[in-house]
Amino acid sequence: MSNPIELGADPSGTQDSTQILQDILDREQRLLLPAGTFLIHSLQLRSGMHLELSEGSALRALQVHAAYSEFTPFIHIQNAEGVRISGPGQIRGGGPHWYKPSGLRIDGPHPRHCILAQNCTNLVIDGPTLSESVIWTCKIEDCRDVQIRNLCIRNPVWVFAQCTDGIDVVCSENVLIEDCDIETGDDAICIKSHKGEPEFADWRPEDFQPVRNVTVRRCRLACNCSAAKVGTETASAVEGVLFEDLHIVMHPGAVPDAVPGNPRPSCAATAALAVYSVDGAHVRDVCFRNCRIERAAAPIHIQLQRRSNRTQGPIGSIEGIRFEQIRCEYAEIASCIEGDGGIVRDVELRDCRIITREAPGPIRIPPRPSGRHPSCRLYDHLPAFGLWTRCAEELRLIDCHFEDQGNSSRPAILHQEPDAEAIDPS
């Protein structure tokens, strides 16, 4: 096995080592990266290749605009089978270089995902740390039979780096994510069935593969948006998703208050556990089990609607959603289950304990959400402190307890009539 340093790769992080590292992969199918920091702009992993990152090793993004096209994944795996990325080393996207103080990306070409896998089978990612991503950190798209284990993701909060989802599973099936530790500035783990790229502006649900058989378990999640989510982009079917044994915490880099002009508070997850169908998808058989939430805006958020800017087709559906053994120590607002243009059906909460600490305030009945990005932040001071529903049927609560530590004098649970007029005291 070749030693990259002996072939001229620079472990000091000064010179571009892309070509030397890519040549080793192409020639030997395996690259063992020794300790040191190696600058690259992109590596291509093809069928059968193994990228092994040893202790103390790091791949770091070359901070030169001319090195990138409009679409340059840092590690790109495409149309491949049997690729493996392993070891405790780091993959660093160089995020701070590509962001303005506001958290928005600077103009011009830049590296994108730390890892992007497209149309792959039998993919294994085990052990590395991904950090400083410029956009969705690890994206799995149109893939089958994927295992992601022991992955550590470290990105700053939203106010410093926006749109840095941790792991996005897009139009893929038979995916296992386990024993991961994610701190990021957007959603932590998302299951999506729409690719969300500009070239798919005019689309039909059949343009995308469905999402089937995804398991996420034993993960620690810290983020500014949704911690464990189905959505937001949801066009084709999503079914057979299990989130289990999750620990949802505050991001350690959070600041107490939102930065002026920033659209999202930089504290806890907005929706800890979320299920959305907003682009016509039929979402069914989703289970959240044994999840501990230290703090979140809303512990649970379910929304069925149609975003007018995405599709003019029929509305999708949400049914067969289960929440079991959910513990939330600090909810800022109530959980919400809502349909707009359709009915959310067959939702069960079993053995759930949720503490809400929302301060008293004027009661609000929010307007219908259609056409807007789903956000539980629109749902403060609802008529119930624990769970509020609208256009939801076959809802079952078994051995559930909601505690109002904000002394809001509201009922714990309220089902709102669909024709209730919106009330906004502000």
Buried (B, 14 or more C-beta within 10 A) or exposed (E): EBEBBEEEBBBEBEBBBBEBBBBBBEEEBBBBBBEBBBBBBBBBBBBEBBBBBBEBBBBBBBBEEEBBEEEBBBBBBBEBBBBBBBBBBBBBBBBEBBBEEEBEBEEEBBBBBBBBBBBBBBBBBBBBBBBBBBBBBBBBBBBBBBBBBBBBBBBBBBBBBBBBBBBBBBBBBBBBBBBBBBBBBBBBBBBBBBBBEEEBEEBEBEEBBBBBBBBBBBBBBBBBBBBBBBBBBBBBBBBBBBBBBBBBBBBEBBEEEBBEEBEBBBBBBBBBBBBBBBBBBBBBBBBBBBBBBBBBBBBBBBBBBBBEEBBEEEBBBBBBBBBBBBBBBBBBBBBBBBBBBBBBBBBBBBBBBBBBBBEEEEBBBBEBBBEBEBBBBBBBBBBBBBBBBBBBEEBEBEEBEBBBEBEBEBBBBBBBEEEEEEEEEE
